[in-house]
Amino acid sequence: MAVVGAGTAPAGGPLWVKPRRTRHPLVGFLVRRTAAGLVTLLFASFFIFFATQVLPGNVAEVVLGKNATPEAIAQAESRLHLDRPLLSRYATWLGGVATGDLGDSAVDVAQGSPSAPISEQIGAPLVNSGVLAGLVIVLLVPLSIGLGVLAALRVGKPIDHVTSLTSLVIGAFPEFVLGTLLTFVFFSQLEWLRPVALVPPGDSPLNHLDALVLPVLTALGVTLAAGVRQVRAGMIEVLRQDYVAIAAINGVPRQRVLWRYALHNSLAPTVQVTAQNIQYLLGGIIVVESLFAYPGVGTYLVNAVNLRDVGAVAAVAMILAALYIAINLVADVIVVFLVPKLRTGL
């Protein structure tokens, strides 16, 4: 009986069959998660647009004031395309967002005055917010992991009690309360720092680091408190696993047990916790920027809400939604890389 081997084939078939190129499972996972994220963002865009459009009050009337004539209001509504069906306006807006066009300021359009597109207006605030959030994240990740692990290794000891109690107390304060307390201490009492984070237009916030101290401390305090508690809880759970005790019994050095086994296996939940804290930071930073008059996207959003600029509000909401989904995607990919068992099911 003939044996079919490499370079041979059954009778009547080709002598050599080119092997099929299989796609790496991580690629398929990334494609599926990206597609799911885009679908989620599409649904988010629907709710964002309609939420800004159905708010009480007519945009044209709010912008032009109570003394505006009906003719002026009608002209403003025409410029804002309010005379078109809602679904038609949504389709036009969504098409612009998909191509990077966030539209124009509703306030300027209603008044008939020339203005820069929202994509240009929001550029500098986004950069400023990115600098502020970046500084917070750079401090948040090592501090939350370091303090959480330290507390877990000293469970029941004074350092654990101090870390847990401090994080619990700080985490109980909303951003505006914590920011007010920090302003009272560092400005009113010590006179070390300014109560407002003023950055000249066109200048980099990094050239005014003293103005960033209070906003960074406020945003860091709330997010760090939650991160330390969650990392501590995850590390304690891992340290109680049997394989950690078995490794120690077999003579594996304590430092290797802690850093090679315990910490490595607690990294996956730590990544998820860090991603959640960064997502929380996206919302909290709006409050922090408003509190300290920092010229970021949070201040831009508050001003847009006060002026009833629905186009700017929708643009900021879409950007935040996209960042929120992107953070989820990155965290999921990192967790899959860290946990081999998850890759077997892809």
Secondary structure, 3 states (H helix, E strand, C coil): CCCCCCCCCCCCCCCCCCCCCCCCHHHHHHHHHHHHHHHHHHHHHHHHHHHHHCCCCCHHHHHHCCCCCHHHHHHHHHHCCCCCCHHHHHHHHHHHHHCCCCCCCHHHHHHCCCCCCHHHHCHHHHHHHHHHHHHHHHHHHHHHHHHHHHHHHCCCCHHHHHHHHHHHHHHCCCHHHHHHHHHHHHHHHCCCCCCCCCCCCCCCHHHCHHHHHHHHHHHHHHHHHHHHHHHHHHHHHHHCCHHHHHHHHCCCCHHHHHHHHHHHHHHHHHHHHHHHHHHHHHHHHHHHHHHHCCCCHHHHHHHHHHCCCHHHHHHHHHHHHHHHHHHHHHHHHHHHHHCHHHHCCC
